[in-house]
């Protein structure tokens, strides 16, 4: 009887021979950060292996980073990594699952002791006090399930997930909710998320989020004055726009770094659940690049980095409370007269 030797995987990628700049352009992380990430994920990646061909954790992570960064088809990434498409598909799920187990250490709301610094950073943007986050929604294209394709069709007539995010003044993503299809309104996603509870717990610190007119003005959420009648209201709206623009820059940086989220890379051909995992993983890696100060190179994204313009839409019919309007009016009177 002849014994068959198990197949041996021979990696085509050797990180040690690559220049640092090429590593960042290809994987969006630098050499040291990739090695640190691999060490963190290695226990989960090795314990999940059921295939006789053992692919080293480093190669698993590099192939997934390449896929997220480039937005290429699985087959293209698989060939570049020296594996079959089915093999890459399996390890994509494996790496995403391993990464998401660490989500709460990568995406976190600022703790109370950091609020003064966070507020100061936002005040420098537009001179509005007590802001601790900018909130908005961004659409990520996907191929929808056939039976419910209409639910994923957004107002721009393409299929997507509508992802709610909150960012800090340095573009760190402090909250992400990627569970809702494209037809769902931003205001509904906000009400259904953990943000009202979190901000309710922080109200004794007199802090606000800042959002566009797609949201209702709330006791903890400042929106623009829809029909400004005074110069003070106009100045407030101008300051509001300068402050809120950081979330648009965050979206632009996120999609430029991780082309799988941008429509130039095509729609994601996965189930909505897996698309959600991809989105959250990209947000985690985005924060990691900020934490490790990985350079944002010109090669990241088309034309040296794209800018994503997020068009505000009218909020759902929701009556604003008088005390919430008074909060905003007090800020206008105190800081913008």
N, C-alpha and C positions, 0 to 999 in steps of 0.2 A: 504494500500500500504506500502510495506516494503522499508525503505530507506537503501541504500547500503553505508556503510562508505568507503571513499577512502582508498586505500591501504596505509599502513604506512611503510616507509623504516626504517629498524633497522640496523644501520651500524655495520659491523663486525670489523672495524678498529678504534682503539682508540689511537691516537698519544700520549696522556698523559701518557699512561702506557708503552710505548716503550722506551728502552734505546737509547741514542743519537747515538751510533755507529750503532745500528740496523736500525735506521731511515736513516742514511746516506747510508748504504749498500743497503737498499731496494728502497729508493727514490732518492738517489744521492744528496739530499739537507739536510741541518740540520733543526732542529725543528724551529728555529727562522726565517730562510729564507723561509720555507714552509708557515708559518703563514703570513709573509709579502707578499708573492706571492698571497695567498688566498685573503688577504685584497685588493690587487690591482685588482684582477680579479672578485671579488664578484659582483660588480654592473652589469657586463655583463653576468655573469653566472645566476644570479637570474632573470634578465629581459628576458632571452631567454627561461625560463622554461614554457612548455606548458602541462606538464604531472602532473596528480594529486598527484603522488608520488614525493614529494619534496626531492631531495637528497642534503644534505648540500654541499655548495661550497668546504669545506675542503675535503670531501670524493670524490667529482668530481676530484679535483686536485690530490689527492693522487692516485686514480686509474689510471689516465693518466700518472703520474710520474712513477708508477710501470710498466706500459706497455712500456714506452719509455726506462726505465732502464733495464728491463729484456728481452725485445724482445719476450715475451711469446704471445701465441695466445690470442685473445680477450676473448674467453670462459674461459680460465684459469684465466686471470686477473679479469673477471667479477665474477667468483665464489669466488675468494679471497676477493673481495670487497663487496660481498653479494648482487649482482644484476644480472639481466639476460644479456645475450650477446647483444640482440638488444638495451637494455637500455644503456649498456656501449658504444656501437657503436655510439649512438646519443650524449652522453655526450663527447666522444672523439672529435667529430666534434665541439661541443660547446666550449670545453676548448681550442682547437687549435685556433679557431677563436678569442676567447677572448685574448689569449696570443699574437697572431700576430698583434693585434691592437696596441701593445706596442713595435713592432719590432725596430722602429727607436730610442728608448731609450736604447735598449739592444745591437744593432749592429751598430756601428758608426765609421767612419773614424776619426783618431785623429785630433783634431782642430789644427790650425796653432800654437797656443801658446804652444802646447805640443810637437811639432816636435823636438826641441832640445833634450828633454828627450828620445823620441822614437829613434832618431838617435843614441844617446849614448848607449842605451840598445842593439841595433843591432851591433854597432861597437865593443862592448865587446864580441860578439859571434865570429867574424871572422876578425875584423879589416878592414872592408870595410866601407868607410865613406858614410854618407847621405842616408842610407837605412831606409825606413819607413814602409816596409811591405814585407812579403814573400808570393808569389802567387803560387798556384798549383790547380789541379783538383783531385777530389776523386770520386770514383764510389760507389753508393748505390744501391744494388740489389732490383729489384721489379718484380712482375708478369706483363708482358706488355699487353696492349690492343691487342686483336687478330688481328685486321685489320691492325695494324702497328707494329707488333712485331719486324720486321727486323730493324726498326729505333732505337730500344732500345738495340740492340745487340752490345756490345762493342768489342774492339779488343781481349779481352780474352774470347769471345764467350759466355758470359752470359748477361742477360738483366739488364739494370741499368739506373739510372740518372747520368749524369756527372756533378758534382757540383764544381763550381769554388769558391775558398775561398782565402782570404788574411788574414794573421795573423800578430800580433806584436811579439816582442821578448819574451814576457811573455805568449804566446799562446792565447792571446785574439783575437777573430775573429772579424776583422774590416769590412769585406765585405763577403757576400755570394750570389751566383747566382745559384739557383737550378732548373732552368727552362728547361734545355736541356737534351735530351735523350743520352744514352750511346754512340751512334755512332758518335756524334758530336765531332770534334777535339777541344782541349784546346785553340788553337790559334783563332779559330772561335768564341768560347764563349767569349774570351777576347775582340775581336773587337766588339762584339754585346752587351757588358755590359757597365755599367757606368764608369768603371775604366779609359778608355782613356780620358774621359772628366774630371774626378776628378784629374787625374795626370797632365793633361794639365793645369788646373787651379793652380796647385802647382809648376809648373816648375820654376817660378821666385825664389823659395826657394831652387832650385838645389837639388832635392830629387829623389830617385829611389825606385822602387820595385825590388825584386830579384826573378828570376824564373829559371826553368830548361831549357834544350834544346828543350822542346816541344813548347817553345815560341820563337818568333823572338827577336833579340836584338834591343831595341828601345831607344829613347832619355831619356825615364823614366823607362826603364826595362832592368836590367843587367842580361845577361845569360852567361853560361860558354863559354870559347874559345873552339871550337869543336876539333881543331887539334893544341894543343899548341906546339910551336916550340922553345920557350925559357924557361929558368928556371923561369923568372918573370911570364910568362903566366901560368906555372905550379903552382907557388905559389898562383897566383890569383885564379885559379880553386880550389885549396885546401881550400882557405879562403871562396870562394863562396859556396863550399859544406858545410863547417861548419856553415855558416850563414843560408843557405836555409834549412838546416835540421830541423829547428824549425817548419816548416809547416808540415813535416812528423810526428814530435812528437805531434803536435796539432791534426792531424788526428787520431793518435793512441790513444791519451787521449779521444778524442770525441767519438770514436767507442767503447772504453773500458767502458766509463761511460754510454753510451746509446746503449745497445746491439741491439736495433731495427735497427740500422744502419749497423750492422755487419752481415756478412753472416752466422755466427754461430747461429744467431737467425732466419735464413731463410729469404727468400725474402718477401718484404712488399706486402701484398695482397690488395692494394688500387689503385685507379686511380692515374695517374701521378701527377695530381694537389694536391691530398691529400698527396702523398709521398713528394712533395715539401714542403707542410705545416709541415709535421713531421720533415723533415731535418732542416728547418729554426727554428722550435721550439727547437730542440735539440741544435742548435748553440746558441740560446738565453740563454738556461739554462746552457750551458757550460760557457758562459761569466758570468752568475750570480754566478756560483760556484767560479769563479776567483775573482769577485768583493767582494763576502762575505767570501772569503778564506775558503771555505768548504774543508776539507781534502780529498785527493784522496787515498782511502783505498785500501788495497791489494785485497779485495773481489771484487772491481770494475773490471769487465772484466775477461776473462778466464786466468788462470795461472798468476793471479796477475796483469793483465794489458797487453794487446798485443801491439806490435809495428807494424804499418802499413808501409810497404815499398812501395813507389810510384816509379814505374819505368819510367824514362824519355823516351819519344819517340821523333822522329824527327819532327820538326815543318813543317807545310805546306810550300809549295814552296812560299817563300816571300822574295824578294830581300831586303837585309839590306842596309840602306842608309849609305853613306860614313861618314856623320857627326855622326851617331849613333855609328859606329865602332870606330871613333876617340874618342868619349866620354869614351868608355871602355878602349881604349888604353892609354888615358891620366891617368886614374885611375891606370892602371897596371904600367905605367912608374913612377908615383909619389909615389905609396905606396908599390910596390912589386919588384922593381929592386934590 
